[in-house]
């Protein structure tokens, strides 16, 4: 699996979030994605697919279950790709 920098991962998450929920563009890293970005389960899946496409990787369900924030998602993806967190 390709190693991505923390900045690249965060940018991919934010770009993907903007693509599916433009109003969530300015969310803080510790914002709850489901509540503050107003994502339901379909929205979360859309977000994951966008991130996977942008980073060319597959994100396991366990990573999603543990990551409720942008920071948490970034950390989980960093762990997957072998990037330092």
DSSP file (Angstrom, degrees, kcal/mol; ACC not computed):
  #  RESIDUE AA STRUCTURE BP1 BP2  ACC     N-H-->O    O-->H-N    N-H-->O    O-->H-N    TCO  KAPPA ALPHA  PHI   PSI    X-CA   Y-CA   Z-CA
    1    1 A X              0   0    0      0, 0.0     2,-0.2     0, 0.0    56,-0.1   0.000 360.0 360.0 360.0 141.2    0.0    0.0    0.0
    2    2 A X        -     0   0    0     54,-0.3     2,-0.4    53,-0.1    81,-0.1  -0.446 360.0-125.7 -73.1 137.4    1.3    3.5   -0.9
    3    3 A X        -     0   0    0     -2,-0.2     2,-0.4    79,-0.1    79,-0.1  -0.703  27.9-167.4 -82.3 132.7    2.4    5.7    1.9
    4    4 A X        -     0   0    0     -2,-0.4    77,-0.1    73,-0.1     2,-0.0  -0.923  22.8-111.9-118.7 145.6    0.7    9.1    1.9
    5    5 A X     >  -     0   0    0     -2,-0.4     4,-2.5     1,-0.1     5,-0.2  -0.349  28.2-114.1 -70.6 158.2    1.7   12.2    3.9
    6    6 A X  H  > S+     0   0    0      1,-0.2     4,-2.8     2,-0.2     5,-0.2   0.902 119.0  52.0 -57.6 -42.5   -0.5   13.4    6.7
    7    7 A X  H  > S+     0   0    0      1,-0.2     4,-2.5     2,-0.2    -1,-0.2   0.895 109.1  49.5 -63.2 -40.4   -1.2   16.5    4.7
    8    8 A X  H  > S+     0   0    0      2,-0.2     4,-2.3     1,-0.2    -1,-0.2   0.910 112.3  47.8 -65.2 -42.2   -2.2   14.5    1.6
    9    9 A X  H  X S+     0   0    0     -4,-2.5     4,-2.3     2,-0.2    -2,-0.2   0.938 113.3  47.0 -64.5 -47.0   -4.6   12.3    3.7
   10   10 A X  H  X S+     0   0    0     -4,-2.8     4,-2.7     1,-0.2     5,-0.2   0.914 112.2  50.4 -63.2 -41.3   -6.2   15.3    5.4
   11   11 A X  H  X S+     0   0    0     -4,-2.5     4,-2.9    -5,-0.2     5,-0.2   0.903 109.5  51.1 -63.2 -40.2   -6.6   17.1    2.1
   12   12 A X  H  X S+     0   0    0     -4,-2.3     4,-2.4     2,-0.2    -1,-0.2   0.903 111.4  48.0 -63.0 -41.0   -8.2   14.0    0.5
   13   13 A X  H  X S+     0   0    0     -4,-2.3     4,-2.6     2,-0.2    -2,-0.2   0.940 114.8  45.1 -64.1 -47.0  -10.7   13.8    3.4
   14   14 A X  H  X S+     0   0    0     -4,-2.7     4,-2.4     2,-0.2    -2,-0.2   0.888 113.8  49.0 -67.0 -38.8  -11.5   17.5    3.2
   15   15 A X  H  X S+     0   0    0     -4,-2.9     4,-2.0    -5,-0.2    -1,-0.2   0.910 113.4  47.5 -64.8 -41.8  -11.9   17.4   -0.6
   16   16 A X  H  X S+     0   0    0     -4,-2.4     4,-1.6    -5,-0.2     5,-0.2   0.910 112.0  49.8 -65.7 -42.0  -14.1   14.3   -0.4
   17   17 A X  H  X S+     0   0    0     -4,-2.6     4,-3.1     1,-0.2     7,-0.2   0.918 110.5  50.1 -62.2 -43.4  -16.2   15.9    2.3
   18   18 A X  H  < S+     0   0    0     -4,-2.4     4,-0.2     1,-0.2    -1,-0.2   0.878 106.7  56.6 -61.7 -38.0  -16.5   19.1    0.2
   19   19 A X  H  < S+     0   0    0     -4,-2.0    -1,-0.2     1,-0.2     3,-0.2   0.855 120.8  27.1 -64.4 -35.0  -17.6   16.9   -2.8
   20   20 A X  H  < S+     0   0    0     -4,-1.6    -2,-0.2    -3,-0.2    -1,-0.2   0.712 138.9  20.8-101.5 -22.0  -20.5   15.4   -0.9
   21   21 A X    ><  +     0   0    0     -4,-3.1     3,-2.5    -5,-0.2    -1,-0.2  -0.583  61.5 178.4-146.5  77.7  -21.3   18.1    1.7
   22   22 A X  G >  S+     0   0    0      1,-0.3     3,-1.5    -4,-0.2    -4,-0.1   0.780  80.2  65.1 -54.1 -29.6  -20.0   21.5    0.6
   23   23 A X  G 3  S+     0   0    0      1,-0.3     3,-0.4     2,-0.1    -1,-0.3   0.659  94.5  61.0 -69.2 -13.4  -21.4   23.2    3.7
   24   24 A X  G X   +     0   0    0     -3,-2.5     3,-1.6    -7,-0.2    -1,-0.3   0.262  69.5 111.6 -95.1  11.7  -19.0   21.1    5.9
   25   25 A X  T <  S+     0   0    0     -3,-1.5    -1,-0.2     1,-0.3    -2,-0.1   0.805  76.8  45.4 -59.3 -33.9  -15.9   22.6    4.3
   26   26 A X  T 3  S+     0   0    0     -3,-0.4    -1,-0.3     2,-0.0    -2,-0.1   0.216  79.5 139.7 -98.1  16.3  -14.7   24.6    7.4
   27   27 A X    <   -     0   0    0     -3,-1.6     2,-0.1     1,-0.1    -3,-0.0  -0.273  54.9-114.8 -63.1 143.5  -15.2   21.9   10.0
   28   28 A X    >   -     0   0    0      1,-0.1     3,-1.7     4,-0.0    42,-0.4  -0.355  28.7-108.9 -69.7 158.2  -12.6   21.5   12.7
   29   29 A X  T 3  S+     0   0    0      1,-0.3    42,-2.9    41,-0.1    41,-0.5   0.759 118.8  50.0 -61.8 -26.3  -10.6   18.3   12.8
   30   30 A X  T 3  S+     0   0    0     40,-0.2    -1,-0.3    39,-0.2     2,-0.2   0.281  82.2 123.8 -98.1  11.9  -12.3   17.2   15.9
   31   31 A X  S <  S-     0   0    0     -3,-1.7    39,-0.6     1,-0.1     2,-0.5  -0.502  71.7-111.3 -72.1 138.7  -15.8   17.8   14.6
   32   32 A X  B  >> -A   69   0A   0     -2,-0.2     4,-2.4     1,-0.2     5,-0.9  -0.591  24.5-150.4 -70.9 119.2  -18.2   14.8   14.6
   33   33 A X  H  >5S+     0   0    0     35,-3.2     6,-1.0    -2,-0.5     4,-0.7   0.875  91.5  45.8 -63.5 -39.4  -18.7   13.9   11.0
   34   34 A X  H  45S+     0   0    0     34,-0.4     5,-0.5     4,-0.2    -1,-0.2   0.915 124.4  30.9 -72.7 -40.7  -22.2   12.4   11.4
   35   35 A X  H  45S+     0   0    0      3,-0.2    -2,-0.2     2,-0.1     3,-0.1   0.961 128.6  33.0 -82.6 -54.6  -23.5   15.2   13.6
   36   36 A X  H  <5S+     0   0    0     -4,-2.4    -3,-0.2     1,-0.2    -2,-0.1   0.785 126.7  40.0 -80.0 -27.2  -21.7   18.4   12.5
   37   37 A X  S  <<S-     0   0    0     -5,-0.9    -1,-0.2    -4,-0.7    -3,-0.2   0.474 106.4-129.1 -94.8  -3.4  -21.3   17.5    8.8
   38   38 A X        +     0   0    0     -6,-0.3     2,-0.5     1,-0.2    -4,-0.2   0.913  48.1 163.2  58.4  46.8  -24.8   16.1    8.9
   39   39 A X        -     0   0    0     -6,-1.0    -1,-0.2    -5,-0.5     2,-0.1  -0.842  21.9-163.6 -98.7 130.1  -23.8   12.7    7.3
   40   40 A X     >  -     0   0    0     -2,-0.5     4,-2.4     1,-0.0     5,-0.2  -0.345  48.1 -81.4 -93.0-173.8  -26.1    9.7    7.6
   41   41 A X  H  > S+     0   0    0      1,-0.2     4,-1.9     2,-0.2     5,-0.1   0.863 133.6  49.1 -61.9 -35.4  -24.9    6.2    6.9
   42   42 A X  H  > S+     0   0    0      2,-0.2     4,-2.5     1,-0.2    -1,-0.2   0.900 110.2  51.7 -68.6 -40.2  -25.2    6.7    3.1
   43   43 A X  H  > S+     0   0    0      2,-0.2     4,-2.5     1,-0.2    -2,-0.2   0.885 108.4  51.2 -61.9 -39.9  -23.3   10.0    3.4
   44   44 A X  H  X S+     0   0    0     -4,-2.4     4,-2.6     2,-0.2    -1,-0.2   0.917 110.5  48.7 -64.1 -42.9  -20.5    8.3    5.3
   45   45 A X  H  X S+     0   0    0     -4,-1.9     4,-2.5     2,-0.2    -2,-0.2   0.903 110.9  50.4 -64.5 -40.2  -20.3    5.6    2.6
   46   46 A X  H  X S+     0   0    0     -4,-2.5     4,-2.3     2,-0.2    -1,-0.2   0.915 110.5  50.4 -60.8 -42.8  -20.2    8.3   -0.1
   47   47 A X  H  X S+     0   0    0     -4,-2.5     4,-2.5     1,-0.2    -2,-0.2   0.928 110.4  49.1 -60.5 -46.2  -17.4   10.0    1.9
   48   48 A X  H  X S+     0   0    0     -4,-2.6     4,-3.0     1,-0.2     5,-0.2   0.916 110.1  50.4 -62.0 -44.2  -15.4    6.8    2.1
   49   49 A X  H  X S+     0   0    0     -4,-2.5     4,-2.3     1,-0.2    -1,-0.2   0.904 110.8  49.9 -62.3 -40.1  -15.7    6.0   -1.6
   50   50 A X  H  X S+     0   0    0     -4,-2.3     4,-2.3     2,-0.2    -2,-0.2   0.925 113.0  46.2 -62.3 -45.0  -14.5    9.5   -2.4
   51   51 A X  H  X S+     0   0    0     -4,-2.5     4,-2.4     2,-0.2     5,-0.3   0.925 111.3  52.0 -64.6 -44.5  -11.5    9.2   -0.1
   52   52 A X  H  X>S+     0   0    0     -4,-3.0     4,-1.4     1,-0.2     5,-1.3   0.910 111.3  47.5 -58.9 -43.0  -10.7    5.7   -1.5
   53   53 A X  H  <5S+     0   0    0     -4,-2.3    -1,-0.2    -5,-0.2    -2,-0.2   0.913 113.1  48.2 -63.9 -42.2  -10.8    7.1   -5.0
   54   54 A X  H  <5S+     0   0    0     -4,-2.3    -2,-0.2     1,-0.2    -1,-0.2   0.844 123.4  31.3 -69.5 -33.8   -8.6   10.1   -4.1
   55   55 A X  H  <5S-     0   0    0     -4,-2.4    -1,-0.2    -5,-0.2    -2,-0.2   0.462 102.0-127.6-103.5  -3.1   -6.0    8.0   -2.3
   56   56 A X  T  <5 +     0   0    0     -4,-1.4     2,-0.3    -5,-0.3   -54,-0.3   0.957  69.7 109.3  53.2  57.3   -6.3    4.8   -4.4
   57   57 A X      < -     0   0    0     -5,-1.3     2,-0.5    -6,-0.1    -1,-0.2  -0.944  68.4-113.9-149.6 169.7   -6.8    2.6   -1.3
   58   58 A X        -     0   0    0     -2,-0.3     2,-0.6    -3,-0.1    -9,-0.1  -0.944  23.0-150.3-112.1 129.6   -9.5    0.5    0.4
   59   59 A X        -     0   0    0     -2,-0.5    -7,-0.1   -11,-0.1    18,-0.1  -0.881  17.5-133.1-102.8 117.2  -10.7    1.6    3.9
   60   60 A X    >>  -     0   0    0     -2,-0.6     4,-1.3     1,-0.1     3,-0.7  -0.283  18.9-117.0 -67.6 154.0  -11.8   -1.3    6.1
   61   61 A X  H 3> S+     0   0    0      1,-0.2     4,-2.5     2,-0.2     5,-0.2   0.841 113.5  62.5 -58.4 -35.3  -15.1   -1.0    8.0
   62   62 A X  H 3> S+     0   0    0      1,-0.2     4,-1.5     2,-0.2    -1,-0.2   0.877  99.9  53.4 -60.5 -37.5  -13.1   -1.2   11.3
   63   63 A X  H <> S+     0   0    0     -3,-0.7     4,-0.8     1,-0.2    -1,-0.2   0.903 111.0  46.7 -63.8 -40.7  -11.3    2.0   10.5
   64   64 A X  H >< S+     0   0    0     -4,-1.3     3,-0.8     1,-0.2    -2,-0.2   0.908 107.6  55.5 -66.8 -42.5  -14.6    3.8    9.9
   65   65 A X  H 3< S+     0   0    0     -4,-2.5    -1,-0.2     1,-0.3    -2,-0.2   0.829 112.4  43.5 -61.3 -31.9  -16.2    2.5   13.1
   66   66 A X  H 3< S+     0   0    0     -4,-1.5     2,-0.7    -5,-0.2    -1,-0.3   0.606 104.6  71.6 -88.5 -12.9  -13.3    3.9   15.1
   67   67 A X    <<  +     0   0    0     -4,-0.8    -1,-0.1    -3,-0.8     3,-0.0  -0.881  40.5 153.4-114.1 106.6  -13.1    7.3   13.3
   68   68 A X        +     0   0    0     -2,-0.7   -35,-3.2   -35,-0.1   -34,-0.4   0.478  66.5  51.4-104.8  -5.8  -15.9    9.7   14.0
   69   69 A X  B  > S-A   32   0A   0    -37,-0.2     4,-2.5   -36,-0.1     5,-0.2  -0.784  88.6-109.4-125.6 168.1  -13.9   12.8   13.3
   70   70 A X  H  > S+     0   0    0    -39,-0.6     4,-2.8   -41,-0.5     5,-0.2   0.928 122.0  49.5 -61.3 -44.8  -11.7   14.1   10.5
   71   71 A X  H  > S+     0   0    0    -42,-2.9     4,-2.4     1,-0.2    -1,-0.2   0.906 111.8  48.1 -61.6 -41.9   -8.7   13.7   12.8
   72   72 A X  H  > S+     0   0    0    -43,-0.4     4,-2.3     2,-0.2    -1,-0.2   0.898 112.8  47.6 -66.0 -41.1   -9.7   10.2   13.7
   73   73 A X  H  X S+     0   0    0     -4,-2.5     4,-2.5     2,-0.2     5,-0.2   0.912 111.5  50.9 -65.8 -42.8  -10.2    9.2   10.1
   74   74 A X  H  X S+     0   0    0     -4,-2.8     4,-2.5     1,-0.2    -2,-0.2   0.918 111.2  48.2 -59.7 -44.6   -6.9   10.8    9.1
   75   75 A X  H  X S+     0   0    0     -4,-2.4     4,-2.2     2,-0.2    -2,-0.2   0.907 111.8  49.7 -64.0 -42.4   -5.1    8.8   11.9
   76   76 A X  H  X S+     0   0    0     -4,-2.3     4,-1.9     2,-0.2    -2,-0.2   0.907 113.2  45.4 -63.9 -42.4   -6.8    5.5   10.8
   77   77 A X  H  X S+     0   0    0     -4,-2.5     4,-2.2     2,-0.2     6,-0.2   0.881 110.2  55.2 -69.0 -37.8   -5.9    6.0    7.2
   78   78 A X  H  X>S+     0   0    0     -4,-2.5     5,-2.0    -5,-0.2     4,-0.9   0.911 108.0  49.4 -59.1 -42.9   -2.3    7.0    8.2
   79   79 A X  H  <5S+     0   0    0     -4,-2.2     3,-0.5     1,-0.2    -1,-0.2   0.907 110.0  51.5 -63.2 -42.2   -2.1    3.7   10.1
   80   80 A X  H  <5S+     0   0    0     -4,-1.9    -2,-0.2     1,-0.2    -1,-0.2   0.885 114.9  41.4 -60.6 -40.6   -3.4    1.8    7.1
   81   81 A X  H  <5S-     0   0    0     -4,-2.2    -1,-0.2    -5,-0.1    -2,-0.2   0.514 111.3-114.9 -91.0  -4.8   -0.9    3.3    4.7
   82   82 A X  T  <5 +     0   0    0     -4,-0.9     2,-0.2    -3,-0.5    -3,-0.2   0.662  64.7 148.6  80.5  14.9    2.1    3.2    7.0
   83   83 A X      < -     0   0    0     -5,-2.0    -1,-0.3    -6,-0.2     2,-0.2  -0.564  55.6-105.6 -80.3 145.9    2.4    6.9    7.2
   84   84 A X              0   0    0     -2,-0.2   -78,-0.2     1,-0.1    -1,-0.1  -0.503 360.0 360.0 -67.4 139.6    3.7    8.5   10.4
   85   85 A X              0   0    0     -2,-0.2    -1,-0.1   -80,-0.1    -6,-0.1   0.463 360.0 360.0 -96.7 360.0    0.8   10.1   12.4
